[in-house]
Amino acid sequence: MRRTVLVLVALLGVLTACSGGGDTPTDRIAATHELRVCSTGDYRPLTYRDASGAWSGIDVDLAHDLAARLGARVTMVPTTWSTLLDDVTGGRCDLAVGGISVTADRAARATFTVPYLQDGKTPIVRCADLGRYATLAQIDRPGLRVVVNPGGTNERFVRGRLQAATVVPYPDNNTIHDTVADGRTDLMITDAIEARWQAAARPGVLCAEHPDAPFDHSQKAYLVPPGDPAFVDTVNRWLTTALADGTWGRAARPWLG
């Protein structure tokens, strides 16, 4: 572990010296010893910001691990799914984390790290309705209310795949699942990791439909501002090590069991 820390810190220093200055993440982190991390804070178990402003989640812990290995401290920067890409490309943060799906439009404007999670969209429903909304044909019916968080890939999937069902936008992804639990909406289509977590948090109330066989397949990765391949390389070296040496698994265990 100590050797990895020294290698990453030394690498960051070398890359900074070679960059010739500027306002890239490499330059900023070396100068300020601060890692600015954008996150929506509404995607448990990967990221969560509570009412007091405190942050938790697998990706939050991993961001602190990266910062420690770079000799830096973490500053969390709240964002939304609608503004995430603009915040990353606009220089508000050095890294974005928290359930970010790899998509072509994001990759066209920013840079993804190596993926760390394979996932896909699946319904989360009231347990009493388990099996009723297992297919898109069962879901895409007039009068069925499908709740979405605006700006993310959940909304994109729903609006691209459903025509007859009623799409209900709901702005707070931290409480969006309450609308399913209390009957205001019928279901939500989200990533399997989130569906599993919400079902485990509300046993007997919410259930995940076929999370092991989602409707599609996607990858989660971290997002880095464009124009700093040196920093992308640094993060990829760290992430590859974290996945191999058990760091990611240890961060995930309290959340996923």
Beta strands, then each sheet from edge to edge (+ up, - down):
strand 1: 34-39
strand 2: 42-43
strand 3: 47-49
strand 4: 55-56
strand 5: 73-78
strand 6: 95-96
strand 7: 111-112
strand 8: 117-119
strand 9: 121-126
strand 10: 145-148
strand 11: 166-169
strand 12: 187-191
strand 13: 206-208
strand 14: 218-220
strand 15: 223-224
sheet 1: 5+ 1+ 6+
sheet 2: 2+ 3- 4+
sheet 3: 7+ 15-
sheet 4: 8+ 14-
sheet 5: 11+ 10+ 12+ 9- 13+
end
